[in-house]
Structure formats: structure tokens, C-alpha cells
Amino acid sequence: MPIRWDAEAREAHLHNDRVSYIFRVLDTGWLGHLHFGPRLDPSRTYGHLGPQGAGAFHNRPADPALLEYAVAERGDFRMPACVVEQADGSTVLDLVYAGHRIIRGKPALPGLPATYAETDDEAETVEVDIADGPSGLTVTLAYSIFRDVPCVARNVRFRNDGATTLRVRSAMSSSLDLPDDDWEMVQLSGAWARERHVVTRPLAPGRVSVSSARGASGAEHNPFVVLKRPATTEAAGEAYGVSLVYSGDFLAEAEGDSFGTARVRIGVDPENFTWTLEPGAELVLPEAILAYAADGLGELSDAYHRLYRDRLVRGRWRDALRPVLVNNWEGTYFDFDEDRLVAMASVARDVGIELFVLDDGWFGERDLDDSSLGDWTVDRRKLPNGLDGLARRIEGLGMSLGLWIEPEMVSPRSRLFAAHPEWAIGVPGRPRTEIRNQLVLDMSRPEVVDHLFAVLSDVLGSAPITYVKWDMNRNMTEAYSGALPPDRQGEFRHRYILGVYDLYARLNAAFPQILFESCASGGGRFDPGMLAYAPQTWTSDDTDAVERLAIQWGTSLVYPLSAIGAHVSAVPNHQVGRVTSLTMRAAVAFFGVFGYELDTTVFTDDERREVADQVAFYVAHRDVLQRGRFVRLKSPFEGDRNETAWMAVSDDRRHAVVGAYRVLDRPYAGPVRLPLRGLDPDAVYRVTAWPAGTAPHGELEGGLRGGDDLMATGVVVRPGPFDPRPHGDFQALVLALDVVEEVAAG
Ligand code: DGJ
């Protein structure tokens, strides 16, 4: 059994082949943390790792003790896991052990996205109740250990078993104590068009944190941090990951204390949160996923990739290969009609593209971004035959149709707003701030969710639509619901996200054939919560190949390639004006869910041939590029940031695709070799360059190399000062590696 409860020691030991998570009931009744890290012998107990005896808390502060879910005001002066205000205004709590249950598998979280076990032998869960007598508060801490990944899922429920109302002011999903503070915190931060860049800060006495108060997880920070040893690299050293399966305001915070221990907590951001718990009521908080890797960030990412790809994403698209798409947004913006779209689709089909996505502007009277959000009826001026007429023509070409929607928003210039101004969030008597000329619908109101489900069901049922891009183009201001009483306004932001999840879940259930891609002005809500409903995410509005190296590298720290939407767009690039080759753009976009975002009708004959070759390459290697193990080789955040390299390797290690990129050319520079990782050292691989004939090293072209050789000595990505090929900036090298049967057998 992966969870052992030692009754005598009152100790829980969760384990799989790679990790152990151990805690016990201390003499005070509090839960003491003993270990999360390399697997330890589950038949033994580990009380010696925690505070000794009752004396540890008697007449001295509990600061140095490692605790599972610490409260304030009882001698632990570090950041607490929760703060709950009681009827008398006090916030003192004494959460002591009150019982536990071990459950096979992993229970679902009502209304919230969560990882799951497909069969009961894939995971086991222990739920521990800790209760405070005077207030009647019971907190249930749930821990699930997965059989196949070095991850522990944590979840917290608050229940009011008392007779008076409680106000939950802060309720973290996880708080993890580590016995030393020799860590750096890695966070994924940025902004619109430069999302999820890797930022590393040393842990020092005091706190470091990232958070969002935007009503969405945000482009600025991601609900994910890593604590790694200063010497940890991609391939070696310890790292802990802390990720929140949530799409709203979050806080991820680490603290080094004066006794040299560290605490990292993650959960709903307490800044704008309070929740009223009437007697008998329960509050379920989002799930946090903790991961441990002994061998580097690559191993940590692999754990998250597998868990999120295989046991967070749901539905028939989870395991299916994703179509190569073309999206008309950057090709036409709002300026299109049926014939223009069909002309674009027709070229797309000729070059092998499988799905045509119609972006913003197909509904109401939306010729600019200043109207019609909320009016989800087809604009017959542009599409006289409706979505169905367009879909039939697209299907006639042998493609399928995808559609853009932005359900959570309303334009002040819309029929919906005229009919229901109260459905837009805002404080009565105060102006509402418009961003991108739009307001946010109150998704905490069940009637709004019901209305959206009805109108969107009509749209999606009106034509054979196989894909939906669900956008969300502004963050929240004046976050206030006219439907909630004043003392419950602190619940609004969480209730909003629960409404979004509800609508997603209902549309998923009603339209199981539809592949959803989430989007928020690009990657402004790229989080695990969204992945439970939308298996892929539009990574960034920035499609420039150089910018994408950093964005996709950072994103891949926690999210799998199957989630990372990556498109080739036109040059000069619409976001940064850079001109890169079609090859460079595709070579970067290959490492994700590949597509195009441009006007295909303006391709030259050469470009058509090139694009057809790109699509054919991607389709041939789609399995490894969407579902392979992603191995980061050379970081765009290190050194002179001029070179990036990565690869995807199939689980059986028989196929791999390598991408190596150089931003600026360097005159008279020496040769560069790139050692690969993750291959089978005993296998022989055929190395093929894409596009054909571009290998910098003549002998590599179609050459055979041992896996051991490729990993020890590497491939030459730059031959040196006398490279006869044309020089230039923005160079990419793509290599396909395939095990050669006969040689391998011999
Ligand atoms: C923002 C998205 O990120 C873009 O791809 C596009 O869909 C626009 N919104 C449309 O308004």
C-alpha cells in the first residue's frame, strides 16, 4: 500500500518508487512534517526527524518546528497556512488531530479542476481532520500519492462544525516546511507577449512571493514556483515544484526563517479573499501539486508533464494527436467574409493543414474590438450562410472548422449589455473601468452561466465545429457582484472562477467532440486549472520565433508540449517587427501544438512548398513532438542568451527530434557541439536534418550515431569559422533521430 499509517507512532508515510512524504501527529496534537523527498523505507518510522517530545512547544516558540498546516498566534511566527476569524473577532486557532481515513484512488473535488486516478490502484489518499474545539472549525487536509509520478496532490477543506459564523480570511492549499533554507526560488514571470520567463531569486531570511490580483492567474506570474538548490541544473540536483490547479488570484510564497528552515505556501491569494462559513457549511480550496526531483529541473518538469497531460487533461482529446491548424486572426483581423476565409482554407488544405480556426469578429456587428461581445449570433454581413454554411465549405475541402469565443465578457455596445447591465461586474454608483472596450460578466451569478451555456450551445450546435478557442481579454477591475451581500464580496473572485469552471464543464459534457484551447490575450491564463477543461492553451500573442524561445522554454518548466499552442506567423512579426526565416519560425513552433496564424493566400509558390514540407515534417513526428519527453538542453536565460536547444524523445527512446537555435550570428566563431540527453545509450540512431540538406556537418546527414556517442560528444550545431554555408542571424537546426533496427539488433 502506498500509504502506511503507523498507529503507535501516529505517523503517515506516503510513498511510491521515487518519493516519500511523511508526517505525524505531535504530542501537541498538531501535525508535524517529517520528510518530503527521496523514498525512505516505509516499514520504519521517522519521528526522530521532527521535534522531540511535548517540550518542543512548551514555553518556547515553535519557530523551528516543521509543520504541515501552521496557524498563527500559537508560537509559530512564520507565515501561516490559514487565518480564520471567529465570532468574538479573534483569530487564535489550535488545529489538533481529530481522525484520519485512507482512501483508495483519489476523490474528485466538487466544482474544481483536479488531477485524478483512472483506476484505484493509480493513487491513494489520506485525509486527516484537524479541529479547533472552541470555534468548531474542522480542517481536512487531503494528500494523494500517485503510483507513477514523484508528486503529491494536496487539498484542503474547511468545515464549520460549530454554532457561530466563521470568516476564513486566508486558506492556503498547501504549506510545506523544509529543514534547511539553501534554496533558490524559480518563478515564471513576464507580461503580455513575454509570458513565463524564468526568474531565479535566492531565498534569504524573509519572504519572496509571486501573486495575482487580476481575477485570473495572469501573464505576469504563474501559479507555480520551484525551490532548487543553487547548484541544481537541468540534469542534476534537487528541486521541489509547487503548482496550483487554479485559474484565479493566487499567492505562491517562500520564507527563509532565522533558524535556517524554509516554508513555501501556495493557495488562493488572501489579499482580496474572505469566505463566510455559516454553521454546517464547507469550503473546498483548489488543489496544489507538489513534486520532488533528485536529478534536476528536467526530471521535475517530466513529472508535471506526465501528470498534467495524462491525469489532469480529460476527455477524448487527452490522448488524441492534435490537428495542425491555421488561425485567421493575424491574417485578416476583423476584415473577412466567407469567400476570403474559404480561400485561405483552400490553400491551407493544399499544404496539409487540418483545421481552420475562425477567430474574433464573426458575431454581432464586430468590425473592431469595440462592440458585440455577448451577442453570440452570426454576423450575416460577413457570413451570409451562417457558421453552418462556412463549415460545409471548409469540410468540402477536407478540413474541419474551429471557432473563437470570449464568453466571460460583454461590450457596452451590445444587445446583452442593454438588456442586462447588472450582469457586468462593478460597484453601483461608481464608473466601471473599460479595458479593450469591454466589461467582465459576473460569472458568480448562476443565471449568467446558464444564459451563456444556452447561447453557446446554440452556436456550437449550429454547425459541425470541432475546436473552440476560448479567449479572455481583460483582467478584473471593480471586482464586485451586485448579487452578493456586502459581507460576502470577499468571495466574489473565487465564485467567479467557479462559474467559469462550471460553464467549461457543462460545455465539455455537451460537446465532447470539441477540442478546447484556452487563451487570455495570449498566455494570460495558462494554468493547470484551465488544462482540466481545455487540453491546450494559446501560449502567447507573441509569435516571433526569438521571443518564443524564451516563452516556450519557461512554459515547459511545468506544462507539457501537448498544452503549448505554437504558431508560425507572418514577417515582419506583428508584435516585434522582426524578420526571421520561415524555417526558423517553424523550427521553434514544432515544439508545441503546431499551427499557422497568417494569410495563406499570399504565400509565394516557394513558401507553399516550404510550408507543405513543414506540415509534413510535423505530422510525421507529431507523436514525439506532442507526447514525447521534453528535454531542455541549452537555456535562453543563461550565458549570452544567444543559443537555445531542446529535444523531444519518445518514451521508448526510439525517436527524437532536436531543435537548436542561434539568435545572432557571430563572425569567426569556434565550433559548437551540443550533447544530447535522454537517448538509449545502446541504440544506434539515424540522424536526419530538416529541412533536407541543412546539417552543418556533412557526415551527419543521414549518418548513423550511437546513443552513447550522441549524449557524450553531441551533435555539431555550428561547424566553426570556416562554415561554407551562408551566414545570418536567426538560424535553426532541426534533427530527427530514429533508431536503426538492423544495427540495433546486431
Ligand atoms: C487575443 C488572442 O490572444 C488572439 O489570439 C486573438 O484571438 C485576439 N484576442 C482576438 O481578439
Boltz pocket constraint, residues with backbone or C-beta under 6 A from the ligand:
constraints:
  - pocket:
      binder: B
      contacts: [[A, 329], [A, 359], [A, 360], [A, 404], [A, 471], [A, 473], [A, 519], [A, 520], [A, 521], [A, 522], [A, 523], [A, 538], [A, 540], [A, 541]]
      max_distance: 6.0
